[in-house]
Amino acid sequence: MRIVFFGTPEFAAFSLQRIINEGFNVVGVVTTPDKPSGRGRKLKGSEVKDVALKNGLPILQPLNLKSNDFQNKLQLLNADLGVVIAFRMLPESVWSMPKMGTVNLHGSLLPQYRGAAPIQHVIINGETETGVTTFFLKHEIDTGNLILRKAISISEEITAGELYRELMYLGANVVIETLELISKHGINTPQEPQDESVNLKTAPKINREFCRINLNNSAIEINNLIRGLSPYPSAWIEDEEFGELKIIRSSIISKTNESNNKGLQIVDNRLLLYFRDGILEITEIKPSGKGIMKGKDFVNGLKN
């Protein structure tokens, strides 16, 4: 079975290396063009490109997925199956090109949390379970027939960055199981349609305003927002005294607020964030123009 792989970040690169290690025949890799990086703005390839180079695989880096030049080169790979993980939306002319179609790994339990940021949104919404899903691509995004779903629990303190890594490892295992199924069954691989009758939650792309902390929300809601946006792009707050602060990690220290305080306060050498129904301690913070630091170190720095 000849596989063409589409992906960009570490989440995808980890699965690509597992696919190679398990002996599957990857005949080509499609990833994003190199981008300027660092202070010197030198061009840097994606994590997927790094894995492809290390393993001597043909690499395509199209600017335009609909271009004739790219699609002609893709056609020459004569792929039986496409595998997509954390990549741009593919045009139908690309995902339908492999003989058996194209499989996608998604970081949620589909049909829930379709969209660009499922890992962040499950935490922000206070979910206690998530997982990964493999499915065959079709025209509507994240709606194709399901192949495998595997669930894990979400702890009360986990951040998006930590959950990302858990799902990266789980996802690689599920991708291998999926490829084994397709190798065995081909076009008759067991699959099922997604259930459209349930109340669906989505995972849209996250913008800066979405990350702003609203003091009218509850302490639990904001604690979930902070966890779901940590370490990047980070929840943030604009304070009259301290300026703009990115909040990296917090913990609920009270589910009541008997004072009239609201917003950031320093109490007993701790940085606290007061809401109508509770209080958070800010344990990690990133002031504007500075690196991430402990909340207590931030407070101590104000005294110097």
Secondary structure, 3 states (H helix, E strand, C coil): CEEEEEECCHHHHHHHHHHHHCCCEEEEEECCCCEEECCCCEEECCHHHHHHHHCCCCEECCCCCCCHHHHHHHHHCCCCEEEEECCCCCCHHHHCCCCCCEEEEECCCCCCCECCCHHHHHHHCCCCEEEEEEEECCCCCCCCCEEEEEEEECCCCCCHHHHHHHHHHHHHHHHHHHHHHHHHHHHHCCCECCCCCCCCCECCCCCCHHHECCCCCCHHHHHHHHHHCCCCCCEEEEECCCEEEEEEEEEEEECCCCCCCCEEEEECCEEEEEECCEEEEEEEEEECCCCCEEHHHHHHHHHC
